[in-house]
């Protein structure tokens, strides 16, 4: 269903180069690969019979590929949902080394491979990650799948099928339930299913806030160490990311340890928090917009191969800057209001005095850009355009 978008992720592999492509379910990995490599041999291990056959006898991969023509083997060979058959990675390694074949190994989580000490090819494969849709992938023209719709994105999320869905709530609830079952429980990533389910519900209430491991542990009936492991499971299965505090130097009055956590998709977060936005205003809208900005930044850093850090800055007195990019180069506050007043600029002003960022921004719902005391107040659409055009941060 994501035919309406031209995805930004480019898998331009030089001769002899293989790659891992990771991404949460339904981000569009398989569609991207079919579009980019329509003639490539593909093994889809989501098919039970295929996964069982190759899981029981990984050498089948080598035997079948060596029977193929040179023309077929000259293209990248795609192994989809490769985490379900970790044993084939030894065969992939051999085929890369001894036959010079190229592979694209696609999946939604490397955690099972790492825990099972599977062969991750020792640097022989580049790593790519697929994200939900970003604003730059939407066509500029109006139309049924055209021009980015902010409220639709915040309510439906940006997985292609969910964004287009006429029943987003049901689709999102099924997605969350099936993801936990297939990625976490069926793969044996946790033994305490009830505790992890309670933890996942608690994530919704603390989403985008400082993570308090002790409080969440108390709610879930486990210890704080287990909660930290649960967060790592979410990160490894690409369901979310921990954002660490910015600390260029030792500052006694600045929080330096507790991270924040953001789920990978704003629609999934809305499902957990039972949020529905009827209009672009209010605190829930502001929190959702902040989450969307984080999603765009994470995808931008990856797709543009810039790899800059995304941190936050917060003092013990409560002053906070939502996102600090790179080594303090860009400071970003996100506000859901259609009119940002001077009081809402105090945290940025304090950060500017201390760290002297090159660029200070408030991303908001105002209709026009303006500048107050060296801080750019930028409409969200203009911010996203400038981000993808390289005007916010570049290499």
C-alpha positions in Angstrom: 0.0 0.0 0.0 3.0 2.3 0.1 3.1 2.7 -3.7 2.1 6.3 -3.3 5.4 7.3 -1.8 9.0 7.4 -3.1 11.1 6.2 -0.2 14.3 8.1 0.6 16.3 5.1 1.7 18.8 4.3 -1.0 20.4 0.8 -1.1 23.1 1.6 -3.7 25.5 -1.2 -3.1 28.9 -1.3 -4.9 30.1 -4.5 -6.5 30.8 -7.2 -3.9 29.0 -5.4 -1.1 26.3 -7.0 1.1 23.9 -5.3 3.5 21.6 -5.8 6.5 18.3 -3.9 6.2 16.6 -3.6 9.6 13.3 -2.0 10.4 10.1 -2.4 12.4 7.3 -4.5 10.8 5.3 -2.7 8.1 7.7 0.1 7.5 8.0 -1.0 3.9 11.2 -2.9 3.7 9.9 -5.7 1.5 8.2 -3.3 -0.9 11.4 -1.2 -1.1 13.4 -4.3 -2.0 10.9 -5.5 -4.6 11.0 -2.1 -6.2 14.8 -1.6 -6.1 15.7 -5.2 -7.0 12.8 -6.6 -9.0 14.8 -9.4 -10.6 16.7 -10.5 -7.5 16.3 -14.0 -6.1 14.3 -13.7 -2.9 13.8 -16.1 0.1 11.0 -15.0 2.3 11.4 -16.8 5.7 8.1 -15.5 6.9 6.8 -18.5 4.9 6.7 -21.2 7.5 7.6 -24.1 5.2 10.7 -22.2 3.9 11.8 -21.3 7.4 11.4 -24.9 8.7 13.3 -26.3 5.7 16.2 -23.9 5.9 16.2 -23.9 9.7 16.6 -27.7 9.8 19.2 -27.7 7.0 20.9 -24.3 6.3 23.2 -25.9 3.7 20.1 -25.9 1.4 20.8 -22.2 0.7 24.3 -22.9 -0.6 23.2 -25.9 -2.6 20.3 -24.1 -4.3 22.3 -21.0 -5.1 25.2 -22.8 -6.6 22.7 -24.4 -9.1 21.6 -20.9 -10.3 22.9 -19.2 -13.4 25.7 -16.6 -13.3 23.3 -13.9 -14.4 21.0 -14.6 -11.4 23.9 -14.6 -9.0 25.2 -11.3 -10.3 22.3 -9.5 -8.6 21.9 -9.1 -4.8 20.2 -12.1 -3.2 17.5 -11.1 -0.7 16.8 -13.0 2.5 13.7 -11.6 4.1 13.0 -12.1 7.9 16.5 -13.6 8.2 16.3 -13.6 12.0 14.0 -16.6 11.8 16.7 -18.8 10.4 20.0 -17.6 12.0 21.8 -20.7 10.8 21.8 -19.6 7.2 24.2 -16.8 8.1 27.2 -19.1 8.1 26.2 -20.2 4.6 25.9 -16.5 3.6 29.4 -15.9 5.0 30.8 -18.7 3.0 29.1 -17.7 -0.2 30.4 -14.1 0.2 33.9 -15.2 0.8 34.2 -18.1 -1.7 31.8 -17.2 -4.5 31.7 -13.4 -4.2 27.9 -13.3 -3.9 26.0 -10.3 -2.6 23.2 -10.5 -0.1 20.6 -8.1 1.4 19.6 -9.6 4.7 16.3 -8.1 5.8 14.6 -8.3 9.2 12.8 -6.6 12.1 15.3 -7.4 14.8 18.9 -8.5 15.2 18.4 -9.3 18.9 17.6 -13.0 18.4 20.7 -13.3 16.1 22.9 -11.6 18.8 21.5 -13.7 21.6 22.0 -16.9 19.6 25.5 -15.8 18.7 24.7 -16.0 15.0 27.2 -15.0 12.4 26.7 -11.3 11.8 29.3 -11.4 9.0 32.1 -9.5 10.8 31.7 -6.2 9.0 31.1 -7.8 5.6 27.6 -6.2 5.4 26.7 -2.6 5.7 23.8 -1.7 8.0 20.7 0.2 6.9 17.6 1.0 8.8 14.1 1.6 7.4 11.9 4.1 9.3 8.2 4.9 9.0 7.2 7.5 6.4 8.8 11.0 6.7 7.4 14.3 5.4 9.9 14.5 2.6 8.5 11.3 1.1 5.1 12.9 0.5 4.4 14.5 -2.9 4.0 18.3 -2.8 0.7 18.2 -4.7 -2.7 17.8 -3.0 -4.4 14.5 -3.7 -5.7 11.3 -2.0 -2.1 10.4 -1.0 -0.6 13.8 -1.5 0.5 16.7 0.7 1.3 15.6 4.2 -1.7 15.7 6.6 -0.4 16.5 10.2 -3.4 15.4 12.2 -3.8 12.3 10.2 -0.1 11.4 10.7 -0.4 12.0 14.5 -3.5 10.0 14.8 -2.8 7.2 12.3 0.9 7.1 12.6 3.3 6.9 9.7 3.5 3.2 8.8 2.2 3.3 5.2 -0.8 1.0 5.6 -1.8 2.7 8.9 -1.6 6.2 7.4 -4.0 5.2 4.6 -6.2 3.1 6.8 -9.9 4.0 7.2 -9.9 2.1 10.6 -6.6 3.2 12.2 -7.5 2.4 15.8 -8.2 -1.3 15.0 -5.1 -1.5 12.7 -2.9 0.0 15.4 -4.3 -2.1 18.2 -3.8 -5.3 16.1 -0.3 -4.2 15.2 0.8 -3.7 18.8 -0.7 -7.0 19.9 0.8 -8.9 17.0 4.2 -7.2 17.3 4.5 -8.2 20.9 3.4 -11.7 20.2 5.6 -12.3 17.2 8.7 -10.3 18.0 8.9 -10.5 21.8 6.9 -13.5 23.1 7.2 -16.1 20.3 10.9 -15.3 19.9 11.5 -16.0 23.7 13.0 -12.6 24.3 11.4 -12.5 27.8 10.1 -15.3 29.9 7.8 -13.2 32.1 5.0 -12.4 29.6 2.6 -10.8 32.1 5.3 -8.5 33.5 6.4 -7.4 30.1 2.9 -6.7 29.1 2.4 -4.5 32.1 5.7 -2.8 31.3 4.6 -2.1 27.8 1.4 -0.4 29.0 3.5 1.7 31.5 5.7 2.9 28.6 2.7 4.7 27.3 2.4 6.8 30.4 6.1 7.7 30.5 6.6 8.1 26.8 8.7 11.2 26.0 9.4 11.8 29.7 12.4 11.0 31.9 12.6 7.3 32.5 12.2 6.4 36.1 13.3 2.7 36.2 12.3 2.3 39.9 8.8 3.6 39.5 8.1 1.5 36.4 9.6 -1.6 38.1 7.2 -1.1 41.1 4.2 -0.9 38.7 5.3 -4.0 36.8 6.3 -6.1 39.9 9.9 -6.7 38.8 13.2 -5.1 39.7 14.8 -2.0 38.1 17.5 -4.2 36.4 14.7 -6.1 34.6 13.0 -2.9 33.5 16.3 -1.7 31.9 16.5 -5.1 30.1 12.9 -4.6 28.9 13.7 -1.2 27.5 16.7 -2.8 25.7 14.3 -5.4 24.2 12.2 -2.5 22.8 15.3 -0.9 21.3 16.7 -4.1 19.8 13.4 -5.0 18.2 13.3 -1.4 16.8 10.1 -0.5 18.7 11.8 2.6 20.2 14.9 4.5 21.2 16.4 5.9 24.3 17.5 9.5 24.1 20.3 10.4 26.5 21.0 13.8 28.2 23.3 16.3 26.6 26.5 16.7 28.7 29.3 18.5 26.9 30.8 19.4 30.3 30.2 18.7 33.9 27.2 20.8 35.1 26.0 20.1 38.6 22.5 21.5 38.0 21.9 19.5 34.8 20.4 16.0 34.6 23.1 13.7 33.2 21.9 10.1 33.7 18.1 9.5 33.3 17.2 9.0 29.6 14.0 9.6 27.7 12.3 7.0 25.6 10.4 7.5 22.3 8.5 4.7 20.5 9.4 4.4 16.8 6.0 5.6 15.6 3.7 8.4 16.8 0.6 6.3 16.0 1.7 3.4 18.1 2.4 5.8 21.0 -1.1 7.3 20.5 -2.6 3.8 20.8 -0.8 3.1 24.1 -1.8 6.4 25.6 -5.3 6.2 24.2 -4.8 9.6 22.5 -6.9 11.0 19.7 -6.3 14.5 18.5 -9.4 16.3 17.2 -7.6 19.6 16.5 -4.0 20.9 16.4 -3.9 22.4 19.9 -3.4 21.5 23.6 -0.8 19.6 25.5 -1.4 16.2 23.9 -1.0 17.8 20.4 2.3 19.4 21.6 3.6 16.1 22.9 2.7 14.3 19.7 4.3 17.0 17.5 7.5 16.6 19.6 7.4 12.9 19.0 7.0 13.5 15.2 10.0 15.9 15.2 12.1 13.2 16.9 11.0 10.6 14.3 12.0 13.0 11.5 15.4 13.7 13.1 16.2 10.0 13.6 15.3 9.2 10.0 17.2 12.2 8.7 20.4 11.3 10.6 20.2 7.8 9.2 19.1 8.3 5.6 21.4 11.2 5.0 24.3 9.2 6.6 25.1 12.0 9.0 24.9 10.0 12.2 24.6 13.0 14.5 23.6 12.5 18.1 20.1 13.4 19.2 20.1 14.3 22.9 18.0 16.5 25.3 19.0 19.0 27.9 17.3 19.5 31.2 18.2 21.2 34.5 17.2 20.0 37.9 15.1 23.2 38.2 13.0 22.0 35.2 14.4 24.1 32.3 14.5 21.9 29.2 15.4 21.8 25.6 13.7 19.0 23.7 16.5 18.1 21.2 20.2 19.0 21.0 21.8 17.8 17.8 25.5 16.8 17.3 28.0 18.4 19.7 25.6 21.1 20.8 25.4 22.6 17.3 21.5 22.9 17.1 19.0 23.3 19.9 15.3 22.6 19.2 12.2 23.2 21.3 8.9 21.9 20.1 5.6 23.7 21.0 2.1 22.8 20.0 0.8 26.3 20.3 -0.1 28.6 17.4 1.4 31.5 19.3 4.7 31.1 21.2 5.1 33.6 24.0 8.3 34.9 25.5 8.0 32.7 28.6 8.3 29.6 26.4 11.7 30.8 25.2 13.4 30.8 28.6 14.9 27.3 28.4 16.4 27.9 25.0 17.8 31.3 26.2 19.4 29.6 29.2 20.9 26.9 26.9 22.2 29.5 24.5 24.0 31.4 27.3 25.7 28.3 28.4 26.5 26.4 25.2 26.3 28.9 22.3 24.6 26.7 19.7 25.0 27.7 16.0 21.2 27.5 15.6 18.3 27.8 18.1 14.8 26.9 17.0 11.3 26.6 18.2 9.2 24.3 16.0 5.6 25.2 16.4 2.2 25.6 14.8 2.5 29.3 14.1 1.7 30.3 10.5 4.8 32.4 9.7 8.4 32.4 10.8 9.8 35.1 13.1 12.9 35.7 15.2 13.0 36.7 18.9 16.3 37.3 20.7 18.3 35.1 18.3 15.8 32.3 18.4 14.0 31.3 15.2 10.3 30.5 15.7 9.5 28.2 12.8 6.3 26.6 11.5 6.6 22.8 11.6 6.2 22.4 7.8 9.0 24.9 7.1 11.2 23.1 9.7 10.8 19.7 8.0 11.5 21.2 4.6 14.7 22.9 5.8 15.7 19.7 7.6 15.6 17.5 4.5 17.1 20.3 2.3 20.2 20.4 4.6 19.6 23.8 6.1 19.3 22.7 9.7 22.2 20.3 10.1 24.5 18.8 7.4 27.8 16.9 7.2 
